[in-house]
Structures are given as structure tokens and as C-alpha cells.
């Protein structure tokens, strides 16, 4: 009864719906507003297993606070304590929501429209209805198209916009209260040219080799997995600031194929020439020609996993290959690990497991997280 009295005092509009005291329905009040809510408790009254149902409007207001409320459900000793916490969180959420919907000053709109007119509407790719998010388009000196997304607040131009770009490096603008969109756009153009050599190198790789991963590389992607032959590839990671320097390399494939490539790379590393393109350097050091896009298809290299019979699994491609030259069957790392785990003859050492290849019975290993 004491608990019910306390609940009535804190939430007079939230009433019990049954004699057991496991269901409550009514309203929770914050900032003079009432929000419909329903609380269902288990028979043991454990709050961590309680179910809370509320109106779509209240759900929307509390959307960003769900993890906090879940934590409170686990830590509060009783329903009264939780309702006190809920009202506190709701007060904060309402205040933040109101701040977001305060009308922006007329000076903001006049200033922004003036800046866009000076910049040129032909450079605008998108403007939202509230004139708070703007996407500007630009072309670098090689004709590549780029976008910059600007998220402005009501204090623009006193405060700078947040800038989102598809860059492999951080893009931070220099801003003074007297600056405008034109200054941001010009800094964007300068940044595009500073990354020209990096994008040139990646475009040459994308255009002249078969890139297995990523499937659709973004401008920010610094890694490429390039096909060398049947079930053999090389992973490279390129430094955006020094794209013509030696990249990080990691070979994928059977040992009898990969080991000679590693030896060649290590033996010829001194021949790397920063004046030559990244792709040409890789060809020279490995003493190979990468399979041509003009002659071969991606399907010639993109072999399905021998266990799940799919090529792409949860975003990954087969990167484990049987070392037996007569087999050479590729597998997803996760599939192979799971397969080997299920074999009674397999043995495990920490997160590495040793067992027989599903196809040729050659002993091989797989780790849980390679």
C-alpha cells in the first residue's frame, strides 16, 4: 500500500488495472503535458522484465534515450523509483526537443540565401525544406564529381556548419564569424586537389584490374583486394597523403602460390619508384600482369565458398584457400572455422583450429577472427 500511495503521489494519473498490481495505465506528466503510458510487470515484479507501451508521440520524444531507460529499468528497485527517473528523462528530452524547434531568426535565412546566390545555385545539389541541410557539388581537375553536405544551425554564420565529405582523411574547415558558404566551398576545392594523386592511383586500379573488395568502393576507401589469379589476390592499403609510396600488402591464397609472390615482393622492394604509378610499381615488384578487365570476367576470380556455396556472406568473400595444389577450394573464414569445429578429428589451440579440408582431407587451420 505504501508503494501505491507513493506512486499516486508522483504519478496521480497512472492507475492500477488489476488487483495483482502488475498492470498500470494512464498518463505521465512533464512540463504541463500529459503522455499516455501503459506498464506491464511480471508476476515477480522484476522491473528488468517489465513491458512499457506508450503513444507514438512519447516514443518519438524518448527515442534517443531508450538505452538510458533500459538501464534504469535494470537498476531501479521499484516502480515508483523508475517513474521518478522516467519523468526526469522526459523533462530533459522535452527541453531538447523544444530547443530544436525554436524558430530560427529571419537573419539566418536572408544571410544563407544571399550566400547561395553569390556561390551560384548551379553548385547546389540539394536543400532541405528547412534550409538547414545543404549539399554542394564540385568537380575536381580530373572531372570527378564530389559532394559536400553542410548541416547549419541557427547561429550561422557566427558558428560554422558541420561538414560531411566522402574523404579518406579528416576534413576540417577554418572558420571566422565573417566567413560564408563561399569560404567553405573554396576550402573544399583545395582539399579535393590535395587528394588528386590518391584518387588517380585508386581509379587506375579500379579501371585496369579486377577489384574483388570493396564491391563498390567509395572515395574514402583506402583498401583494395585485387585479383591476381584463380583464388589468389592481394590486399593493399594506400596512404592517402603518400599514394605513390609502398602500400601495406597482404596476400590471400594457397601457400604454394602466395609464398613465391611474397618472396618476389620482398626481393624487389628496393625497386619501388615513387615517380611511377602505384599499379605499375606493383606489377614490376611482383613481376606479373594483373588479369585484364578487357579479357576476363570477375566471375573467373569470384569463386563461391565450398561450404555455403555462396560468394558473399555477411559482406565477406571467400578468403581461405586449401593449400593442396590439386584442390585449391576457397572458403569463407567463418564457414571453414565452423566446419572444422564440427569434426571430431579436429583439434583446437586457443582460437586456432586444425582439421581436414572438406574436399581433399588435407589438414589445414582456421582461426575464429583472422
Secondary structure, DSSP 8 states (H G I E B T S, - for coil): -HHHHHHHHH-TTEEE-STTS-EEEEEEEETTEEEEEEEE--TT--GGG-EEEE-HHHHHHTGGGHHHHHHHHHH-SSHHHHHHHHHHHHHHHHHHHHHHTS---HHHHHHHHHHHHHH-GGGEEEE-TTS-EEEEEEE-TT--EEEEEEE--TTTTTS--EEEE--SS-------TT--HHHHHHHHHHHHHHTHHHHHHHHHHHHHS-EEESTT--TT--EEEEEEETTEEEEEE--TTSTTS--EEEEES-HHHHHHHHHHHHHHGGG--TTS-HHHHHHHHHT-----TTT--GGGT----TTT--SEETTEE--EE-S-TTT--EE-HHHHHHHHHT-TT-EEETTEEEEE-TTT--EEEEES--
